[in-house]
Structures are given as structure tokens and as C-alpha cells.
């Protein structure tokens, strides 16, 4: 009978500690990418000159 990964001490540490931390950091990265994109959009919007209609 083999033991599944989630049943091991390392598996428990991974699922209860490492995986949630990875998810939190991915969320932080997504927020920073959005913030950087928003800043870049504002920067570019100030340089756009639309022709008169």
C-alpha cells in the first residue's frame, strides 16, 4: 500500500503552507502588473493627440 503525497508530512506542508503562499504571491504579481499597466496607460494617454473631427 503506497502513501499518497498529500498524506505525507511534506505533502501536508505543501498543501497547507507552500501552495497558499504561492497563490498569495501570484495575486501580488497580478496586482502589480495591473498597477504598472494602469500607469503606462495614463502615461500614453497624455501623449496621444487626436485629430480634430
N, C-alpha and C positions, 0 to 999 in steps of 0.2 A: 504494500500500500504506500503510495507516494503522497507526500505532503504538498499541497498547493502553495504557491508563493505567498498569497495573502494570509496563509496560516502560519508563516514563519515570523520570527522576530523582525527580520529585515523587511518582510512584506508589510507587517503592521506599521513599522516606522515609515515606510514609503507611502502607504495609503493614508496614514493619519498625520504625517508631517511633511514629507518631501512633496508629494503631489499637490496638497493645498498651497504650499509656498510657491510652487511653480505657477499655479493658477493665479495667485495674487500678483506675482511678478509679471506675468503675461498681461494682466489687466493694467498694471502700471505702465508697461510699454505701450499698450494701446492708447492709454490716456495721453501719454507724452507725444506719440505720433499724431494724435488728433490735435493737440495743442500746437505742435510745430506746423501742421498743415494749416490750421486756422491763422496762425501768424503769417505764414507765407501767402495765404490768400489775401490778407489785409495789405501786406506789402505790395503784392502785384496789383491789387485794386487801385492803389494810389498812383500807379504808373500808367494805367490804361486811360487813353484819351479816345473817346468815342467821336466819330464824325458827326457833324450836325445833321439833323434829319429834316 
